[in-house]
Amino acid sequence: MGVIAVPVKALERSKSRLSPLLSPIERAALSLAMLEDVLDACRLQPGWDVWVVSSDEAVLEVAGTAGIRPVPETGRSLLEAVRQVERSMRARSGPLAIVLADLPFATTESIARTLSTHASVVAAAAASDGGTNLLV
């Protein structure tokens, strides 16, 4: 069985580029809404477990309530979160997919198409800023 890991920033640091437009509470609410959409798309993938990696207790609670494995983050960066998941998976066999929590148009179908790709690495880069949205 594969693992879809969803690393999530602490809510107080989320969506910082929107700080001129949204209050910290609004940015946190937006981040949680996007996370819930991504989790809905990921949890319906047959043959995949979903893990949420975060240092934020509220995020971990949302994951646990949704029946998703909450993983308390030990590092401070996205790369450290990915490495943490890789270490946790050493005893397991199966693929690892990293799906970021703030994909505004993630659907069950789009995630399924990506996960069914038979390449050894699939990366979906954001068109506007060069960031990565998904890595399988």
C-alpha positions, 0 to 999 in steps of 0.5 A: 500500500502506498502513502500520500503524505500531505505536509501542512505549514503551521496555520499562523504562517500559512498563506503569508503572501495574502497578508495584505488582503486577509487577516491571520484568521482568514488565512488560517480558515482558507488554509484549513478549507483547502486542506479539507478539499485535498484530504477529501480527494486523497482519502478516496484513492484505493490502495493508498494511506493518507498521512498529514505531517504538521507541527500545528495541533489544529491541523493534526486534529482535523486529520485525525477527525477525518480518519487520516493518520496525523504525524507530528512534524519534527522539522521546520521545512517542507524537505524535512517533513518529506524526509520524516515521512521517508524514514517512517516508511522504511519498514513499508513497501510501496510508493510515496506521493507528496501532495501539498495541502493548498491545491485549490482545484484538487479532485479525486480524479486528478489525484487518481490520474497522477497516482496511476502514472507509471513513471518513477517520478512525477512532479507537478510544478505551479505555473506562476511561481515555480513551486511544486504542488505534487511529487510522486 
